[in-house]
Amino acid sequence: PRSTPLATESLRIWGGERADAMSAGTVKLPMRNASIMRGLVRPRPGFSGARTLASELDTRLRMGTFNVLAPVYKRMKDGNRESQYPEVWRERATNMSTLLRDQLLPPLDALCVQEWWCNESYAELVEETVGDQFDVHSIKRPGTKQDGLAIFLRKDRFAVRAMQREMLGTKGNRVAQLMLVEDLQASSLGYNVSPYTVMVNTHLTFPHHHPEVALQLRQAKALTKAIKSFMARHLWMNWDGLVDTRTLSPSFNEELKRVPAGVVVCGDFNAEVGSDVWQHMVDSGLVDSYYAVHNERPDAPAGSPCSKF
């Protein structure tokens, strides 16, 4: 259900490193050698030697994803939308904010939110509740759409170095939120620890009819293309994690700091395991975190807890 955030247990990657049980996308980031995409993990070539500072830093990145069902979409019994009743949406937003502050956010470093209502009063209510520890960065869908995406970032850990809204096609007005963040804890340890992570948040079209299945796939392809473009623009690396030495200046070690520890894509994909969208992400070299965590096969029966992507 959209009101329930995704949760996972531990994730083992790259040489047996392990993270504690937390929430979606919980990973132990190995110094510069894993690429993570919504808990989608793959080894990255190069940079295999610099690990001496691992014991000095908690390198876990704990992330969650949560579709909060925007008041402009929540239907009431009378057929109207929740957004038409200020006392009703305020009550739910207050309860949601309290849930975030007291239960969901404390174990997390970042939370990706879909169906974020781009309403000033709504945003202020939520931000006043969680603002002591988290900054909220949001983008709006284009045109008349009143919702968008938001990423909650822990204040004492991250600084945003770049952010953009990427259109995933002209039909459906779907977007992706791409963000390059610097881990301030990692930065304090010098170039042996890569402080950069690319975080991506998105919400794909729900396939009510067969043509929308094809639309979803186009959106997924636009998403991976946008990530590659974003990385090329802001980082000295390509999709495979290889540094293009032609772009490096003499201060080689300093520029290596710009190689991210990983790429994490969270979101509501409105897709099943085995769907064209899921297959495209996997064919792009990515691994679904649920299967990395639970060691389950991707042919789980429809409707089972692990059948949703």
N, C-alpha and C positions, 0 to 999 in steps of 0.2 A: 504493500500500500504506500501511496505517496507520503503519508503521514509518518512513516516509519523509516528512519535512516538505516542505510546498509551497514552491517557489521561483519567483521571477519575475525579470525584468530591470528596466529603467528604466520610469518612468511619467511621461508628460508631461501636465501639467494647468495650467489657468488662465494663459493668456498665455505659454506656452512654457517655464515653469519645469520643471526636469528633475532627477530624482534619479539617483544612481549605481546600478549594478547591485548589488542586495542580495538581500532575500528577500521573502516574501509581503507585499503591502501597502506596499512601499517607495514613499514619496511625498515630494515637496517641498511642504511646507505653505505656501501663500501666505497672507499675513498674516491675513485673516479672511474669505476669499472662496471657500473650497471646503468642501464637505461630503463626507466620505469614509466609505464604509461597506464594510468588508472590502475595502479598495481599491475600494470602490464610490464613484465620484466624481461630483459635480455642482456647477455654479457656485452660489454663494450670493449673493443680492442684498444690496446695501448694503455699507458699510464698505470702499469701494474706494480711499480716499485714503491711508490710513496705511501707507506702505511704506518709509519713509526708513531704518529700522533693519535692513532685510533683510540688508545686507552684514555686519552685526556679529554675526549669529547663524546657526549651522547649523540651519535650520528643518526638516531632514528628519526624518521619523518612520519608523523602520524596524521593521516588525513581522513576526512569523511565526506560523504555526499548526501544531500537531503533535498528532495523536492517538497517544498512547503505549501503547495497548492495556493496560488495567488487568490485573494478575495474576488478579483474580477472574473475568476473561473469557477469558483465554488458556488454551486447552484443550491438555492434554498427550496423549501417545500412548496412555496408559492410560485416557483418558476423564476423568480428574480435572482440576482447575484448578491453574494454576501457584501460586496463593496457598496451596495446601495443602503446598507444599514450600519452606520458608523459604530453604534454601540455593540453590534454583533462582531464586526471584524476587529474592533479594538480589544474585545475580550479574548478572542482567539489569538490575536497577535501578542497580547500580554502573556497568555499561557505559554505560547510558543517561545517567547523570549526568556521566560523563566526556565523552561525546559532546556533551552540552549545554555543558559548561564550555569545552571546547577548540575546538569547531567551530561549533556552532549559535548560541550566545548572543553571542560576541564582536562580530559585526557588527550585532546587534539592539539596539533600545531596549526592546522588550517582546515577549513570547512568550505566545500563548494556547494552553493545553493542554487537551485533552479526554481523558476516561477517566482522570483523576487519581485514584489509589487513596487513599481517605481512611482511611489506616492510619498510625498515629503513627510506627512504625518506618520505614515507607517514606518518609514526608514528611521525617523527620529525616535519612535517608540522602541524599536529593536536596538538601535545603537546606544540609547541611554542605558539599556539593561546590560549589554555585553561590552560596552565601550571601555571599561576599565582595563580589560586585558586584550581585547581584539579590535583591530581596525576592519571596517567593512568597505570593500571596493566593489562597486556595482556598475553594470552597463545595462542599457535599455535596448530592447528590440526596436527596429525601425518602424516608421509609419505610425499608425494608430494603436499599435500594440502597447499595452500598459505594463507589461511585465518584462523581466530580463533575467540577468544572472548576477550573482554576487559571490565573492570569495572573502571569507573571514580569515584574517591573518593575526597570529599572536604578536602583540606589539614588541615584546622584549626579545623576539628572535629574528624577525624578518624586516627587511627594507625592500620596497618595490623599486626596481631599476627600470622596468619598461612594462607597459600594458597597452593592449589594443583590443578593439572589437573587430571581429572578422565575420563578414557575411558568408553564409553557407549556401549561397544561391539566391535567386530573386523570388522564387516561389516558396511561400511558407514563412518568410521573414525569420528564419532561424539563424542564430548567431553563435559564435564561440568567443569566450573570454580568454585571452592569452596573457600570461604574466610571467615576467622574469623576476625572481626574488633572490635576494642575497641573505644567506644565513649569517647573521652577525656573530654568532658563536663560532662558526667555522672560520670566518674571516680573521678572527683574533689569533688563530693558530698558524697563520702563514700559508704559503702556497701549497704545502703538502696536502691540505684539505680543500677540496673544491667547495666554495660557498654558494654556488649558483644552482638553482632549480627552475625549470620551466613548468609552471602549473597551468593547466588548461581545463576550462569548465564549459559544458555545452548541454543542450537539450534538443534532441532530434524530434522530428514530426512523428506523431502517433499514426500508425498505418490503419486508418479506418477502412480503407479500400485498397485494392491491389495496386493502382497507380502510385499510391503513397509509399509502397514498399520500394519501388524504383526511386522515388524522391528521397527516401531515407538513405539509400546507397549513394546517391549523388552528394548528399550532405556529408556522409562519412568520408567520401573521397576528397571533398573540399576541405574537410577538417584536417586530414593528414597532410594535404598540400599546404594548408595555412601554417601548420606547425613547422614544416620544413622551411618555409619562407621566413617565419619568425626567427628560427634558430640561425638561419644564414645571415639575417640582418643584424642580430644582436649578439651572436656568439661566433667564435672562430672555429666552427666545426660544421660538418655535414650530417646528414640523417644517420649515418652509420657510426657517428661518434668519432670520426677521424679528423684531426686538425689539418687544415690546409696550410702547409708550412710556407707557402708563398705570401701569406698574409701576416706572418709573424715578424715583429720588430726585434732588435737585439735584446730587448728586455724579455727574453723568452719565458722565464719563470713567472714573471708578473702576468703575462698574457695567458699562461696556463690556468690562472685563477678564474678565467672567464669560461672554462669548460665546465658545464654543469654536472652535478652529481647524478642528475636524472631528469626525466620528463614524466610528469604525472597528469593523466587525463581522467577527470571525474565527470560524472554527468548522468542524466536520465536519457538513455539511448532508445527507450521504447522498443527494445528488440529482444528476441530470444536467442539463446545459445544455438549455434548452427545456422542462424539467419545470414543473409547476404552482408549485413552490416558487421556482424560479429566476425564473419569469415574475412572480410576486407581488413579489419583491424589485425587479425591474426596473420594474414598474408603479408601485412606490412612489417612483420617481424616482432610483433608484440605478443605478450602472454597475459591472458585474463587472470587477475590476482586471485579470484575465487578458487581456481583450479590449482594455482601455485600454492595456495594456503591449504586446501583440503584434499589435494591429490585426487580429485574426482574426474572422471572422464567427461568430455563435453557432449556425450550423448545421453545425458540425464533425461528422465521422462518429463514431458511437458507438465508444468504445474508444480514440480518439485522445487524445494527452496533454491536449488542451484541451477534452475533452468533459465532464470532471468539474467540478462547481460546488463 
